Amino acid sequence: MNLRSNRVAEQMKKELSDIIGRKLKDPRIGFVTVTDVQVTGDLQQAKVYITVLGNDEQKQDSLAGLEKAKGFIRSEVGQRIRLRKTPELIFEFDESIDYGNRIETLIKKLHEDEH
């Protein structure tokens, strides 16, 4: 990823957090945190990594709500960030946090088993 796409990704992360947190009124969308945004070098696509507080059903509902609002979110981003073409948004769950928590739990369990 080049410097420009890095800057665009950082800016998008900030704006997306604001848009999702304040502008969306879909009741399906729960407490969503934008953890990372990765923009392709040609600025055509942006992968938006999110975490959602709640159970699996709430996570899926939030993702469905974001998918439905994708056009609105994209146009909001387009108004806030001056680009010739606003990148297409792809929402994905950030698995790294769950992965980290799982490892932490396993390490704790190992230590408990030792004592």
The first five atom37 places (N, CA, C, CB, O) and aatype in JSON, in Angstrom:
{
  "aatype": [12, 2, 10, 1, 15, 2, 1, 19, 0, 6, 5, 12, 11, 11, 6, 10, 15, 3, 9, 9, 7, 1, 11, 10, 11, 3, 14, 1, 9, 7, 13, 19, 16, 19, 16, 3, 19, 5, 19, 16, 7, 3, 10, 5, 5, 0, 11, 19, 18, 9, 16, 19, 10, 7, 2, 3, 6, 5, 11, 5, 3, 15, 10, 0, 7, 10, 6, 11, 0, 11, 7, 13, 9, 1, 15, 6, 19, 7, 5, 1, 9, 1, 10, 1, 11, 16, 14, 6, 10, 9, 13, 6, 13, 3, 6, 15, 9, 3, 18, 7, 2, 1, 9, 6, 16, 10, 9, 11, 11, 10, 8, 6, 3, 6, 8],
  "atom_mask": [
    [1, 1, 1, 1, 1],
    [1, 1, 1, 1, 1],
    [1, 1, 1, 1, 1],
    [1, 1, 1, 1, 1],
    [1, 1, 1, 1, 1],
    [1, 1, 1, 1, 1],
    [1, 1, 1, 1, 1],
    [1, 1, 1, 1, 1],
    [1, 1, 1, 1, 1],
    [1, 1, 1, 1, 1],
    [1, 1, 1, 1, 1],
    [1, 1, 1, 1, 1],
    [1, 1, 1, 1, 1],
    [1, 1, 1, 1, 1],
    [1, 1, 1, 1, 1],
    [1, 1, 1, 1, 1],
    [1, 1, 1, 1, 1],
    [1, 1, 1, 1, 1],
    [1, 1, 1, 1, 1],
    [1, 1, 1, 1, 1],
    [1, 1, 1, 0, 1],
    [1, 1, 1, 1, 1],
    [1, 1, 1, 1, 1],
    [1, 1, 1, 1, 1],
    [1, 1, 1, 1, 1],
    [1, 1, 1, 1, 1],
    [1, 1, 1, 1, 1],
    [1, 1, 1, 1, 1],
    [1, 1, 1, 1, 1],
    [1, 1, 1, 0, 1],
    [1, 1, 1, 1, 1],
    [1, 1, 1, 1, 1],
    [1, 1, 1, 1, 1],
    [1, 1, 1, 1, 1],
    [1, 1, 1, 1, 1],
    [1, 1, 1, 1, 1],
    [1, 1, 1, 1, 1],
    [1, 1, 1, 1, 1],
    [1, 1, 1, 1, 1],
    [1, 1, 1, 1, 1],
    [1, 1, 1, 0, 1],
    [1, 1, 1, 1, 1],
    [1, 1, 1, 1, 1],
    [1, 1, 1, 1, 1],
    [1, 1, 1, 1, 1],
    [1, 1, 1, 1, 1],
    [1, 1, 1, 1, 1],
    [1, 1, 1, 1, 1],
    [1, 1, 1, 1, 1],
    [1, 1, 1, 1, 1],
    [1, 1, 1, 1, 1],
    [1, 1, 1, 1, 1],
    [1, 1, 1, 1, 1],
    [1, 1, 1, 0, 1],
    [1, 1, 1, 1, 1],
    [1, 1, 1, 1, 1],
    [1, 1, 1, 1, 1],
    [1, 1, 1, 1, 1],
    [1, 1, 1, 1, 1],
    [1, 1, 1, 1, 1],
    [1, 1, 1, 1, 1],
    [1, 1, 1, 1, 1],
    [1, 1, 1, 1, 1],
    [1, 1, 1, 1, 1],
    [1, 1, 1, 0, 1],
    [1, 1, 1, 1, 1],
    [1, 1, 1, 1, 1],
    [1, 1, 1, 1, 1],
    [1, 1, 1, 1, 1],
    [1, 1, 1, 1, 1],
    [1, 1, 1, 0, 1],
    [1, 1, 1, 1, 1],
    [1, 1, 1, 1, 1],
    [1, 1, 1, 1, 1],
    [1, 1, 1, 1, 1],
    [1, 1, 1, 1, 1],
    [1, 1, 1, 1, 1],
    [1, 1, 1, 0, 1],
    [1, 1, 1, 1, 1],
    [1, 1, 1, 1, 1],
    [1, 1, 1, 1, 1],
    [1, 1, 1, 1, 1],
    [1, 1, 1, 1, 1],
    [1, 1, 1, 1, 1],
    [1, 1, 1, 1, 1],
    [1, 1, 1, 1, 1],
    [1, 1, 1, 1, 1],
    [1, 1, 1, 1, 1],
    [1, 1, 1, 1, 1],
    [1, 1, 1, 1, 1],
    [1, 1, 1, 1, 1],
    [1, 1, 1, 1, 1],
    [1, 1, 1, 1, 1],
    [1, 1, 1, 1, 1],
    [1, 1, 1, 1, 1],
    [1, 1, 1, 1, 1],
    [1, 1, 1, 1, 1],
    [1, 1, 1, 1, 1],
    [1, 1, 1, 1, 1],
    [1, 1, 1, 0, 1],
    [1, 1, 1, 1, 1],
    [1, 1, 1, 1, 1],
    [1, 1, 1, 1, 1],
    [1, 1, 1, 1, 1],
    [1, 1, 1, 1, 1],
    [1, 1, 1, 1, 1],
    [1, 1, 1, 1, 1],
    [1, 1, 1, 1, 1],
    [1, 1, 1, 1, 1],
    [1, 1, 1, 1, 1],
    [1, 1, 1, 1, 1],
    [1, 1, 1, 1, 1],
    [1, 1, 1, 1, 1],
    [1, 1, 1, 1, 1],
    [1, 1, 1, 1, 1]
  ],
  "atom_positions": [
    [[0.85, -1.18, 0.0], [0.0, 0.0, 0.0], [0.89, 1.24, 0.0], [-0.96, 0.0, 1.22], [1.84, 1.34, 0.78]],
    [[0.58, 2.17, -0.86], [1.41, 3.37, -0.95], [0.96, 4.43, 0.06], [1.37, 3.95, -2.37], [-0.05, 4.28, 0.75]],
    [[1.73, 5.5, 0.12], [1.48, 6.56, 1.1], [0.1, 7.18, 0.93], [2.55, 7.63, 0.99], [-0.59, 7.43, 1.91]],
    [[-0.3, 7.42, -0.32], [-1.59, 8.06, -0.58], [-2.74, 7.17, -0.1], [-1.76, 8.37, -2.07], [-3.66, 7.64, 0.56]],
    [[-2.67, 5.89, -0.44], [-3.77, 5.01, -0.01], [-3.77, 4.84, 1.5], [-3.65, 3.63, -0.7], [-4.83, 4.65, 2.1]],
    [[-2.6, 4.92, 2.14], [-2.53, 4.89, 3.6], [-3.25, 6.1, 4.2], [-1.07, 4.86, 4.08], [-4.01, 5.97, 5.15]],
    [[-2.99, 7.26, 3.63], [-3.62, 8.5, 4.12], [-5.13, 8.44, 3.91], [-3.03, 9.73, 3.41], [-5.9, 8.82, 4.79]],
    [[-5.55, 7.97, 2.73], [-6.98, 7.85, 2.45], [-7.61, 6.86, 3.43], [-7.21, 7.4, 0.97], [-8.7, 7.12, 3.94]],
    [[-6.95, 5.75, 3.69], [-7.47, 4.73, 4.61], [-7.64, 5.31, 6.01], [-6.53, 3.51, 4.65], [-8.67, 5.08, 6.65]],
    [[-6.66, 6.06, 6.49], [-6.75, 6.67, 7.82], [-7.91, 7.66, 7.89], [-5.43, 7.38, 8.18], [-8.67, 7.67, 8.86]],
    [[-8.03, 8.48, 6.86], [-9.11, 9.46, 6.81], [-10.47, 8.76, 6.76], [-8.94, 10.4, 5.59], [-11.41, 9.16, 7.44]],
    [[-10.55, 7.7, 5.95], [-11.8, 6.96, 5.83], [-12.18, 6.31, 7.16], [-11.69, 5.88, 4.74], [-13.35, 6.29, 7.53]],
    [[-11.19, 5.79, 7.88], [-11.46, 5.15, 9.17], [-12.12, 6.15, 10.12], [-10.14, 4.6, 9.79], [-13.1, 5.83, 10.79]],
    [[-11.57, 7.35, 10.15], [-12.11, 8.41, 11.02], [-13.54, 8.76, 10.61], [-11.21, 9.67, 10.96], [-14.44, 8.82, 11.45]],
    [[-13.74, 9.0, 9.32], [-15.06, 9.4, 8.83], [-16.09, 8.28, 8.98], [-14.97, 9.83, 7.36], [-17.23, 8.53, 9.37]],
    [[-15.69, 7.04, 8.68], [-16.62, 5.92, 8.8], [-17.06, 5.72, 10.24], [-15.97, 4.63, 8.27], [-18.23, 5.44, 10.5]],
    [[-16.13, 5.88, 11.19], [-16.49, 5.75, 12.61], [-17.55, 6.78, 12.97], [-15.24, 5.93, 13.5], [-18.5, 6.47, 13.68]],
    [[-17.38, 7.99, 12.47], [-18.32, 9.06, 12.75], [-19.67, 8.79, 12.09], [-17.75, 10.41, 12.28], [-20.72, 8.92, 12.73]],
    [[-19.65, 8.4, 10.82], [-20.89, 8.15, 10.07], [-21.68, 7.0, 10.7], [-20.57, 7.82, 8.58], [-22.88, 7.12, 10.93]],
    [[-20.99, 5.89, 10.99], [-21.67, 4.71, 11.55], [-22.18, 5.02, 12.96], [-20.71, 3.49, 11.58], [-23.26, 4.59, 13.35]],
    [[-21.38, 5.77, 13.71], [-21.75, 6.08, 15.09], [-22.87, 7.1, 15.22], [0.0, 0.0, 0.0], [-23.64, 7.04, 16.19]],
    [[-22.99, 8.02, 14.27], [-23.94, 9.13, 14.44], [-25.05, 9.21, 13.39], [-23.2, 10.4, 14.43], [-26.16, 9.63, 13.71]],
    [[-24.76, 8.82, 12.17], [-25.7, 9.09, 11.07], [-26.68, 7.95, 10.79], [-24.93, 9.38, 9.82], [-27.79, 8.19, 10.31]],
    [[-26.28, 6.72, 11.09], [-27.14, 5.59, 10.73], [-28.23, 5.36, 11.77], [-26.31, 4.32, 10.56], [-27.96, 5.32, 12.97]],
    [[-29.45, 5.22, 11.28], [-30.59, 5.05, 12.18], [-31.15, 3.63, 12.15], [-31.69, 6.05, 11.82], [-32.19, 3.36, 12.75]],
    [[-30.48, 2.72, 11.46], [-30.96, 1.34, 11.34], [-30.88, 0.65, 12.71], [-30.13, 0.56, 10.28], [-29.79, 0.56, 13.28]],
    [[-32.0, 0.18, 13.24], [-31.99, -0.45, 14.57], [-31.18, -1.75, 14.63], [-33.41, -0.72, 15.01], [-30.8, -2.2, 15.71]],
    [[-30.92, -2.34, 13.46], [-30.13, -3.59, 13.45], [-28.67, -3.33, 13.78], [-30.22, -4.27, 12.08], [-27.97, -4.21, 14.28]],
    [[-28.21, -2.12, 13.49], [-26.79, -1.83, 13.68], [-26.53, -1.53, 15.15], [-26.35, -0.64, 12.8], [-27.03, -0.55, 15.7]],
    [[-25.75, -2.39, 15.76], [-25.44, -2.26, 17.18], [-24.23, -1.37, 17.41], [0.0, 0.0, 0.0], [-23.99, -0.42, 16.66]],
    [[-23.48, -1.7, 18.44], [-22.3, -0.92, 18.79], [-21.13, -1.39, 17.91], [-21.96, -1.05, 20.31], [-20.46, -2.37, 18.23]],
    [[-20.91, -0.68, 16.81], [-19.91, -1.06, 15.82], [-18.66, -0.19, 15.99], [-20.47, -0.94, 14.38], [-18.76, 1.03, 16.13]],
    [[-17.5, -0.84, 15.98], [-16.23, -0.11, 16.01], [-15.48, -0.41, 14.72], [-15.38, -0.5, 17.26], [-15.31, -1.57, 14.35]],
    [[-15.03, 0.64, 14.04], [-14.2, 0.46, 12.84], [-12.76, 0.32, 13.34], [-14.35, 1.67, 11.81], [-12.19, 1.27, 13.88]],
    [[-12.18, -0.88, 13.17], [-10.84, -1.12, 13.7], [-9.75, -0.83, 12.68], [-10.72, -2.56, 14.16], [-8.62, -0.48, 13.05]],
    [[-10.07, -0.96, 11.38], [-9.06, -0.72, 10.36], [-9.74, -0.54, 9.01], [-8.03, -1.9, 10.3], [-10.85, -1.03, 8.78]],
    [[-9.06, 0.18, 8.13], [-9.52, 0.32, 6.75], [-8.29, 0.1, 5.87], [-10.19, 1.73, 6.48], [-7.25, 0.72, 6.08]],
    [[-8.42, -0.78, 4.88], [-7.34, -1.01, 3.93], [-7.86, -0.67, 2.54], [-6.81, -2.48, 4.0], [-8.82, -1.25, 2.05]],
    [[-7.18, 0.3, 1.92], [-7.58, 0.77, 0.6], [-6.61, 0.21, -0.43], [-7.63, 2.33, 0.53], [-5.4, 0.21, -0.21]],
    [[-7.15, -0.26, -1.56], [-6.28, -0.76, -2.62], [-5.47, 0.41, -3.2], [-7.11, -1.47, -3.74], [-5.88, 1.56, -3.1]],
    [[-4.35, 0.1, -3.8], [-3.45, 1.11, -4.35], [-4.12, 2.03, -5.36], [0.0, 0.0, 0.0], [-3.77, 3.2, -5.47]],
    [[-5.09, 1.49, -6.11], [-5.79, 2.3, -7.11], [-7.0, 3.03, -6.52], [-6.25, 1.41, -8.28], [-7.75, 3.69, -7.25]],
    [[-7.19, 2.9, -5.2], [-8.28, 3.56, -4.48], [-9.67, 3.13, -4.96], [-8.15, 5.05, -4.61], [-10.64, 3.88, -4.82]],
    [[-9.78, 1.93, -5.54], [-11.06, 1.44, -6.05], [-11.89, 0.76, -4.97], [-10.84, 0.49, -7.21], [-13.12, 0.83, -4.98]],
    [[-11.2, 0.09, -4.03], [-11.9, -0.66, -2.99], [-11.32, -0.34, -1.62], [-11.82, -2.18, -3.27], [-10.12, -0.09, -1.47]],
    [[-12.19, -0.37, -0.63], [-11.77, -0.18, 0.76], [-12.37, -1.29, 1.6], [-12.2, 1.22, 1.3], [-13.59, -1.43, 1.69]],
    [[-11.5, -2.09, 2.22], [-11.97, -3.12, 3.15], [-12.07, -2.46, 4.51], [-11.0, -4.37, 3.18], [-11.1, -1.92, 5.04]],
    [[-13.27, -2.51, 5.07], [-13.54, -1.88, 6.35], [-13.67, -2.99, 7.39], [-14.83, -0.97, 6.3], [-14.62, -3.78, 7.35]],
    [[-12.72, -3.04, 8.32], [-12.74, -4.07, 9.36], [-13.48, -3.53, 10.57], [-11.3, -4.51, 9.74], [-13.19, -2.44, 11.07]],
    [[-14.45, -4.31, 11.04], [-15.28, -3.87, 12.17], [-15.33, -4.92, 13.27], [-16.69, -3.55, 11.69], [-15.13, -6.11, 13.04]],
    [[-15.61, -4.44, 14.48], [-15.98, -5.34, 15.57], [-17.35, -4.87, 16.04], [-14.91, -5.33, 16.75], [-17.68, -3.68, 15.95]],
    [[-18.14, -5.82, 16.53], [-19.48, -5.51, 17.0], [-19.64, -6.11, 18.38], [-20.57, -6.05, 16.02], [-19.34, -7.28, 18.6]],
    [[-20.12, -5.29, 19.3], [-20.4, -5.77, 20.65], [-21.67, -6.6, 20.59], [-20.53, -4.6, 21.66], [-22.68, -6.16, 20.05]],
    [[-21.63, -7.8, 21.17], [-22.84, -8.62, 21.2], [-22.61, -10.04, 20.74], [0.0, 0.0, 0.0], [-21.48, -10.45, 20.47]],
    [[-23.71, -10.78, 20.65], [-23.61, -12.19, 20.24], [-23.56, -12.3, 18.71], [-24.82, -12.99, 20.8], [-23.59, -11.29, 18.0]],
    [[-23.47, -13.53, 18.23], [-23.34, -13.75, 16.78], [-24.51, -13.18, 16.0], [-23.22, -15.24, 16.49], [-24.33, -12.64, 14.91]],
    [[-25.72, -13.31, 16.55], [-26.91, -12.79, 15.85], [-26.83, -11.27, 15.73], [-28.22, -13.21, 16.61], [-27.13, -10.71, 14.67]],
    [[-26.42, -10.6, 16.81], [-26.29, -9.14, 16.77], [-25.21, -8.71, 15.78], [-25.97, -8.59, 18.18], [-25.34, -7.7, 15.09]],
    [[-24.14, -9.51, 15.72], [-23.05, -9.21, 14.78], [-23.55, -9.31, 13.34], [-21.86, -10.17, 14.99], [-23.29, -8.44, 12.52]],
    [[-24.29, -10.39, 13.05], [-24.81, -10.59, 11.69], [-25.83, -9.51, 11.33], [-25.45, -11.98, 11.56], [-25.85, -9.03, 10.2]],
    [[-26.67, -9.13, 12.3], [-27.66, -8.07, 12.07], [-26.96, -6.75, 11.75], [-28.58, -7.9, 13.3], [-27.36, -6.03, 10.83]],
    [[-25.91, -6.45, 12.51], [-25.17, -5.2, 12.28], [-24.55, -5.2, 10.89], [-24.08, -5.01, 13.35], [-24.59, -4.19, 10.18]],
    [[-23.96, -6.34, 10.51], [-23.34, -6.45, 9.19], [-24.4, -6.26, 8.09], [-22.63, -7.81, 9.03], [-24.16, -5.59, 7.1]],
    [[-25.57, -6.87, 8.28], [-26.67, -6.74, 7.3], [-27.1, -5.27, 7.2], [-27.88, -7.63, 7.71], [-27.34, -4.77, 6.1]],
    [[-27.2, -4.6, 8.33], [-27.58, -3.19, 8.34], [-26.56, -2.33, 7.62], [0.0, 0.0, 0.0], [-26.92, -1.41, 6.88]],
    [[-25.27, -2.62, 7.84], [-24.2, -1.86, 7.17], [-24.23, -2.12, 5.67], [-22.82, -2.25, 7.75], [-24.04, -1.19, 4.88]],
    [[-24.47, -3.36, 5.28], [-24.55, -3.71, 3.85], [-25.69, -2.93, 3.19], [-24.76, -5.23, 3.66], [-25.54, -2.42, 2.08]],
    [[-26.83, -2.84, 3.88], [-27.99, -2.15, 3.34], [-27.72, -0.65, 3.22], [-29.22, -2.4, 4.23], [-28.22, 0.01, 2.3]],
    [[-26.93, -0.12, 4.14], [-26.66, 1.33, 4.17], [-25.4, 1.69, 3.39], [-26.51, 1.8, 5.61], [-24.97, 2.85, 3.39]],
    [[-24.82, 0.71, 2.72], [-23.53, 0.91, 2.03], [-23.53, 2.1, 1.08], [-23.16, -0.34, 1.27], [-22.58, 2.88, 1.05]],
    [[-24.59, 2.25, 0.3], [-24.69, 3.36, -0.66], [-24.69, 4.7, 0.04], [0.0, 0.0, 0.0], [-23.99, 5.63, -0.37]],
    [[-25.48, 4.8, 1.12], [-25.55, 6.04, 1.9], [-24.18, 6.34, 2.53], [-26.64, 5.93, 3.0], [-23.7, 7.47, 2.48]],
    [[-23.57, 5.31, 3.13], [-22.27, 5.49, 3.8], [-21.23, 5.95, 2.79], [-21.8, 4.17, 4.48], [-20.44, 6.86, 3.06]],
    [[-21.24, 5.33, 1.62], [-20.27, 5.67, 0.58], [-20.45, 7.11, 0.11], [-20.42, 4.71, -0.61], [-19.46, 7.82, -0.09]],
    [[-21.7, 7.54, -0.06], [-21.91, 8.92, -0.51], [-21.51, 9.91, 0.58], [-23.39, 9.14, -0.91], [-20.99, 10.99, 0.28]],
    [[-21.74, 9.56, 1.84], [-21.29, 10.41, 2.96], [-19.78, 10.55, 2.96], [-21.77, 9.83, 4.33], [-19.24, 11.64, 3.11]],
    [[-19.09, 9.41, 2.78], [-17.62, 9.43, 2.72], [-17.18, 10.31, 1.55], [-17.05, 7.99, 2.58], [-16.23, 11.09, 1.67]],
    [[-17.87, 10.16, 0.42], [-17.53, 10.94, -0.78], [-17.66, 12.43, -0.56], [0.0, 0.0, 0.0], [-16.87, 13.21, -1.1]],
    [[-18.65, 12.84, 0.23], [-18.82, 14.27, 0.51], [-17.74, 14.79, 1.45], [-20.21, 14.54, 1.11], [-17.35, 15.96, 1.38]],
    [[-17.26, 13.92, 2.34], [-16.3, 14.35, 3.35], [-14.85, 14.29, 2.87], [-16.45, 13.5, 4.58], [-14.01, 15.09, 3.29]],
    [[-14.57, 13.34, 1.99], [-13.2, 13.19, 1.48], [-13.22, 13.47, -0.01], [-12.63, 11.74, 1.77], [-13.96, 12.84, -0.76]],
    [[-12.42, 14.41, -0.43], [-12.39, 14.78, -1.85], [-11.55, 13.8, -2.66], [-11.84, 16.22, -2.02], [-10.32, 13.86, -2.66]],
    [[-12.23, 12.89, -3.34], [-11.57, 11.94, -4.22], [-12.35, 11.94, -5.53], [-11.5, 10.49, -3.59], [-13.55, 12.21, -5.54]],
    [[-11.66, 11.62, -6.63], [-12.38, 11.55, -7.91], [-13.46, 10.49, -7.86], [-11.4, 11.26, -9.05], [-14.57, 10.69, -8.35]],
    [[-13.11, 9.36, -7.26], [-14.07, 8.25, -7.14], [-13.97, 7.7, -5.73], [-13.81, 7.13, -8.22], [-12.88, 7.35, -5.27]],
    [[-15.09, 7.62, -5.04], [-15.09, 7.06, -3.69], [-14.94, 5.54, -3.79], [-16.41, 7.44, -2.92], [-15.66, 4.9, -4.57]],
    [[-14.02, 4.96, -3.02], [-13.82, 3.51, -3.09], [-15.08, 2.72, -2.73], [-12.68, 3.09, -2.16], [-15.9, 3.17, -1.93]],
    [[-15.21, 1.56, -3.35], [-16.29, 0.64, -3.01], [-16.0, 0.1, -1.62], [-16.43, -0.52, -4.08], [-14.86, -0.25, -1.32]],
    [[-17.03, 0.02, -0.77], [-16.84, -0.43, 0.61], [-17.12, -1.92, 0.75], [-17.73, 0.36, 1.56], [-18.12, -2.43, 0.25]],
    [[-16.23, -2.61, 1.45], [-16.42, -4.02, 1.74], [-16.27, -4.16, 3.26], [-15.38, -4.95, 0.95], [-15.2, -3.94, 3.81]],
    [[-17.37, -4.54, 3.93], [-17.33, -4.69, 5.38], [-16.96, -6.11, 5.76], [-18.68, -4.3, 6.0], [-17.52, -7.07, 5.22]],
    [[-16.01, -6.25, 6.68], [-15.61, -7.56, 7.18], [-15.39, -7.49, 8.68], [-14.32, -8.06, 6.46], [-15.01, -6.45, 9.21]],
    [[-15.65, -8.61, 9.35], [-15.38, -8.65, 10.78], [-13.88, -8.72, 11.01], [-16.08, -9.86, 11.44], [-13.16, -9.41, 10.3]],
    [[-13.42, -7.99, 12.01], [-12.01, -8.04, 12.39], [-11.83, -9.24, 13.3], [-11.54, -6.7, 13.09], [-12.18, -9.19, 14.48]],
    [[-11.29, -10.31, 12.75], [-11.13, -11.55, 13.5], [-9.93, -11.49, 14.45], [-10.98, -12.73, 12.55], [-9.82, -12.32, 15.35]],
    [[-9.03, -10.53, 14.25], [-7.79, -10.5, 15.03], [-8.05, -10.32, 16.52], [-6.89, -9.39, 14.52], [-7.3, -10.85, 17.35]],
    [[-9.09, -9.57, 16.88], [-9.39, -9.34, 18.29], [-9.89, -10.63, 18.94], [-10.42, -8.21, 18.46], [-9.47, -10.98, 20.04]],
    [[-10.81, -11.33, 18.25], [-11.28, -12.62, 18.77], [-10.13, -13.6, 18.89], [-12.38, -13.2, 17.86], [-10.03, -14.35, 19.86]],
    [[-9.27, -13.59, 17.89], [-8.12, -14.48, 17.88], [-7.21, -14.18, 19.08], [-7.32, -14.34, 16.55], [-6.77, -15.1, 19.77]],
    [[-6.95, -12.91, 19.32], [-6.11, -12.5, 20.45], [-6.73, -12.9, 21.78], [0.0, 0.0, 0.0], [-6.04, -13.39, 22.67]],
    [[-8.04, -12.71, 21.91], [-8.74, -13.1, 23.14], [-8.68, -14.6, 23.36], [-10.2, -12.64, 23.09], [-8.51, -15.06, 24.49]],
    [[-8.81, -15.37, 22.27], [-8.77, -16.82, 22.37], [-7.39, -17.28, 22.85], [-9.11, -17.47, 21.02], [-7.29, -18.17, 23.69]],
    [[-6.34, -16.68, 22.32], [-4.97, -17.03, 22.72], [-4.76, -16.68, 24.19], [-3.93, -16.3, 21.83], [-4.18, -17.46, 24.95]],
    [[-5.24, -15.5, 24.59], [-5.1, -15.06, 25.99], [-5.8, -16.04, 26.93], [-5.69, -13.64, 26.17], [-5.26, -16.39, 27.98]],
    [[-6.99, -16.49, 26.56], [-7.73, -17.46, 27.37], [-6.97, -18.77, 27.49], [-9.13, -17.7, 26.77], [-6.9, -19.36, 28.56]],
    [[-6.4, -19.22, 26.37], [-5.63, -20.48, 26.39], [-4.4, -20.37, 27.28], [-5.2, -20.86, 24.96], [-4.08, -21.3, 28.02]],
    [[-3.73, -19.22, 27.22], [-2.53, -19.02, 28.05], [-2.92, -19.02, 29.53], [-1.83, -17.68, 27.68], [-2.23, -19.63, 30.35]],
    [[-4.0, -18.33, 29.88], [-4.48, -18.32, 31.27], [-4.79, -19.73, 31.74], [-5.73, -17.43, 31.43], [-4.44, -20.12, 32.85]],
    [[-5.45, -20.5, 30.88], [-5.83, -21.87, 31.21], [-4.58, -22.73, 31.45], [-6.7, -22.48, 30.09], [-4.55, -23.55, 32.37]],
    [[-3.57, -22.54, 30.62], [-2.32, -23.27, 30.81], [-1.7, -22.97, 32.16], [-1.34, -22.94, 29.69], [-1.25, -23.87, 32.86]],
    [[-1.67, -21.69, 32.52], [-1.09, -21.28, 33.81], [-1.88, -21.85, 34.98], [-1.04, -19.75, 33.91], [-1.3, -22.25, 35.99]],
    [[-3.22, -21.87, 34.85], [-4.06, -22.43, 35.91], [-3.81, -23.93, 36.05], [-5.54, -22.16, 35.63], [-3.78, -24.46, 37.16]],
    [[-3.63, -24.61, 34.92], [-3.39, -26.06, 34.96], [-2.06, -26.4, 35.6], [-3.45, -26.64, 33.56], [-1.91, -27.47, 36.18]],
    [[-1.08, -25.49, 35.49], [0.24, -25.72, 36.06], [0.21, -25.65, 37.59], [1.23, -24.69, 35.52], [0.99, -26.33, 38.27]],
    [[-0.69, -24.84, 38.13], [-0.72, -24.62, 39.6], [-1.6, -25.58, 40.32], [-1.17, -23.24, 39.91], [-1.72, -25.5, 41.55]]
  ]
}
